[in-house]
Structures are given as structure tokens and as C-alpha cells.
Amino acid sequence: MVLFIKKYFFKQAFLCYSYFLHIMFFIMDMMPFFIRDIFFKFSFKKYGQSVIIDYKTFFRYMNKIQIGNFVSINRGCEFYTSADNGGSIIDIKDHVIFSPNVKIYSAGHDYKYLDLPDTSGDIIIKEHVWIGANSIVLQGVTIGEYSIISANSIVTKDVEPYSIVSGIPARVRKQRVLYG
């Protein structure tokens, strides 16, 4: 009985948090960029310089997200971390570009159990990565520097540096060669 009451109150607290978070982002979407930028500087675990976060973006548990310098997050991107204390983080290094509607999930559920307990794993996106539109990155993934994730890909495993990956699940298609 005590476990049922504890789960009930946790669920209600989460639903209230989610409700107010969505209202906050609705209001934020009506604010000019410079006000949003000030709010973001105080909300994220780390917030670099010259970061551009477009409108209609969503972040759950912003205090577990680190954003480096010169990062561009396009319209419709969503970032989800775990509610667990000491749980997973999303670490975005410098010069990363997110195309529209990219989804980052560092939280999930363990399908091996009937009650689907929460799972989490850090997501690390290294320097100079470009993630194409409508792509999904799942928990526990590290994307190596200078990599490209093609549009509509689902990244389930680590990506080596200088790789170009695509598909469901994403696989290496070729190595990126840089000139100049």
C-alpha cells in the first residue's frame, strides 16, 4: 500500500512538473531572443557563448544538459534526460549543429521487466558534429568529433570520429574527408 501511494504521488508530481514546463516553454516562445538567452544561461548546467536555440524547442531537466560554444539548435528539437538524481546527462561540445526536429533521449525504459523501470545513459556529442533533420539519438551514445548523422537516422550505438552515418539503425556509410 505504501509503495502504491509513493508511486501515485511521484506520478502526480511529475505530471504537475510537465504541465508547468510546457507552459513555461509556451511563454518562452513568445519572448525575444535576448530574454530567452538570459533564461537559458541560468537554466542549463553549462551554456557556452554564441549559442543559438531556435523557437519551438523543448528541454526536460535542463540542469542536466551542457551546451558548448557556437552550438546551433534548430526549430522543433527535443532533449530528454532522466529524472533520477545523479542520472544521465546530455553533453554537447563546441560547434555542433542540430537540424530541425532532432530528438535526443538519454532516458528510457527496460523492456525486460513488466513494470518497465527507468533506464538512462549519458549522451556525448563531440566537436563539429552535424545531426540531420528528424534524427534520433538514444541513451548511452557518444558521437565522435567531425561526424555527420544523415537525416532521418536513429543512432543506437557510438559513432566513430569523422564518420558519416545513416539509416535505421544508423550505420557507417563512409568516412568524412575534410579539405582546407
C-alpha positions as CSV (number, residue, x, y, z in Angstrom):
1,M,0.0,0.0,0.0
2,V,2.8,2.4,0.9
3,L,4.5,1.7,-2.5
4,F,1.3,2.4,-4.3
5,I,0.9,5.8,-2.5
6,K,4.5,6.6,-3.2
7,K,4.2,5.9,-6.9
8,Y,0.9,7.8,-7.1
9,F,2.4,10.9,-5.6
10,F,5.5,10.7,-7.8
11,K,3.3,10.4,-10.9
12,Q,1.2,13.4,-9.8
13,A,4.4,15.4,-9.1
14,F,5.8,14.5,-12.5
15,L,2.5,15.5,-14.3
16,C,2.5,18.9,-12.5
17,Y,6.2,19.4,-13.4
18,S,5.4,18.5,-17.0
19,Y,2.4,20.8,-17.1
20,F,4.3,23.9,-15.8
21,L,7.3,23.1,-18.0
22,H,5.1,23.2,-21.2
23,I,3.5,26.4,-20.1
24,M,7.0,27.9,-19.5
25,F,8.1,26.9,-23.0
26,F,4.9,28.3,-24.5
27,I,5.6,31.6,-22.9
28,M,9.3,31.4,-23.8
29,D,8.4,31.0,-27.5
30,M,6.8,34.5,-27.3
31,M,9.8,36.1,-25.8
32,P,12.6,37.9,-27.9
33,F,15.8,36.0,-28.4
34,F,17.9,38.1,-25.8
35,I,15.4,37.3,-23.0
36,R,15.4,33.6,-23.9
37,D,19.2,33.7,-23.9
38,I,19.4,35.1,-20.4
39,F,16.9,32.5,-19.2
40,F,18.9,29.7,-20.8
41,K,22.2,30.9,-19.3
42,F,20.7,30.3,-15.8
43,S,18.8,27.1,-16.6
44,F,21.4,24.8,-18.2
45,K,24.2,23.0,-16.4
46,K,26.6,24.7,-18.8
47,Y,25.7,27.2,-21.5
48,G,28.5,28.4,-23.9
49,Q,28.9,31.5,-25.8
50,S,27.2,32.3,-29.2
51,V,24.6,29.5,-28.7
52,I,21.6,29.8,-30.9
53,I,18.4,28.0,-29.8
54,D,15.6,28.4,-32.2
55,Y,11.9,28.7,-31.1
56,K,9.7,25.6,-30.6
57,T,12.5,23.7,-28.9
58,F,12.0,21.6,-25.7
59,F,14.3,20.5,-22.9
60,R,13.4,18.3,-20.0
61,Y,15.6,18.7,-16.9
62,M,17.7,21.5,-18.3
63,N,20.1,21.3,-15.3
64,K,21.4,18.0,-16.7
65,I,22.3,19.4,-20.2
66,Q,25.6,21.0,-21.0
67,I,25.9,23.1,-24.2
68,G,29.3,24.2,-25.5
69,N,30.3,27.3,-27.6
70,F,28.9,28.1,-31.0
71,V,26.1,25.4,-30.9
72,S,23.1,25.8,-33.1
73,I,19.8,24.1,-32.2
74,N,17.2,24.4,-34.9
75,R,13.4,24.5,-34.6
76,G,11.5,21.5,-33.2
77,C,14.4,19.8,-31.4
78,E,13.7,18.0,-28.2
79,F,16.1,16.9,-25.4
80,Y,15.1,14.4,-22.7
81,T,17.2,13.5,-19.7
82,S,16.4,11.2,-16.8
83,A,14.6,12.4,-13.6
84,D,16.9,10.2,-11.5
85,N,19.2,12.1,-9.1
86,G,22.7,11.7,-10.5
87,G,21.1,10.3,-13.7
88,S,22.2,10.8,-17.2
89,I,23.4,14.0,-18.8
90,I,23.5,15.3,-22.3
91,D,26.9,16.9,-23.1
92,I,27.0,18.9,-26.3
93,K,30.5,20.1,-27.2
94,D,31.5,23.1,-29.3
95,H,30.4,23.8,-32.9
96,V,27.6,21.3,-33.0
97,I,24.6,21.8,-35.4
98,F,21.2,20.3,-34.9
99,S,18.9,20.4,-37.9
100,P,15.1,20.7,-37.4
101,N,13.2,18.2,-35.3
102,V,16.2,16.2,-33.9
103,K,15.3,14.2,-30.8
104,I,17.8,13.3,-28.1
105,Y,16.7,10.7,-25.5
106,S,19.1,9.9,-22.6
107,A,16.3,8.3,-20.7
108,G,14.3,5.2,-21.5
109,H,12.8,2.0,-20.0
110,D,14.0,-1.6,-19.6
111,Y,11.7,-3.7,-21.7
112,K,12.8,-6.9,-19.9
113,Y,10.6,-6.1,-16.9
114,L,6.8,-5.9,-16.8
115,D,6.8,-2.6,-14.9
116,L,9.3,-1.0,-17.4
117,P,11.7,0.5,-14.9
118,D,13.5,3.7,-15.9
119,T,17.0,3.5,-17.5
120,S,19.4,6.2,-18.5
121,G,22.7,6.7,-20.2
122,D,24.8,9.8,-21.0
123,I,24.8,11.2,-24.5
124,I,28.0,12.9,-25.5
125,I,28.2,14.8,-28.8
126,K,31.7,15.8,-29.6
127,E,33.0,18.9,-31.5
128,H,32.0,19.8,-35.0
129,V,29.1,17.3,-35.4
130,W,26.1,17.9,-37.7
131,I,22.9,16.0,-36.9
132,G,20.5,15.9,-39.8
133,A,16.8,16.6,-39.6
134,N,14.4,14.2,-37.9
135,S,17.2,12.1,-36.5
136,I,17.0,10.4,-33.1
137,V,19.9,9.7,-30.7
138,L,19.3,7.2,-28.0
139,Q,20.8,6.8,-24.5
140,G,24.4,5.8,-23.9
141,V,25.7,7.1,-27.3
142,T,28.8,9.0,-27.9
143,I,29.1,10.7,-31.3
144,G,32.7,11.3,-32.3
145,E,34.1,14.7,-33.5
146,Y,33.6,15.8,-37.1
147,S,30.8,13.2,-37.7
148,I,27.7,13.7,-39.7
149,I,24.4,12.0,-38.9
150,S,22.2,11.9,-42.0
151,A,18.6,13.0,-41.9
152,N,16.0,10.5,-40.5
153,S,18.6,8.3,-38.9
154,I,18.3,6.6,-35.5
155,V,21.6,6.4,-33.6
156,T,21.7,3.4,-31.2
157,K,25.5,2.9,-30.9
158,D,28.6,5.0,-30.6
159,V,29.8,6.8,-33.8
160,E,33.5,6.9,-34.5
161,P,35.1,10.3,-35.3
162,Y,34.9,11.5,-38.9
163,S,32.1,9.1,-39.7
164,I,29.1,9.7,-41.9
165,V,26.2,7.5,-40.7
166,S,22.7,7.0,-41.9
167,G,19.8,4.6,-41.6
168,I,17.6,2.8,-39.0
169,P,19.6,1.8,-37.1
170,A,22.4,4.2,-38.2
171,R,25.4,2.6,-39.8
172,V,28.7,4.0,-41.1
173,R,28.4,4.7,-44.8
174,K,31.8,6.3,-45.3
175,Q,34.5,8.3,-43.6
176,R,34.4,12.1,-43.8
177,V,37.4,13.7,-45.6
178,L,38.0,17.4,-44.8
179,Y,39.7,19.8,-47.2
180,G,41.4,23.0,-46.1
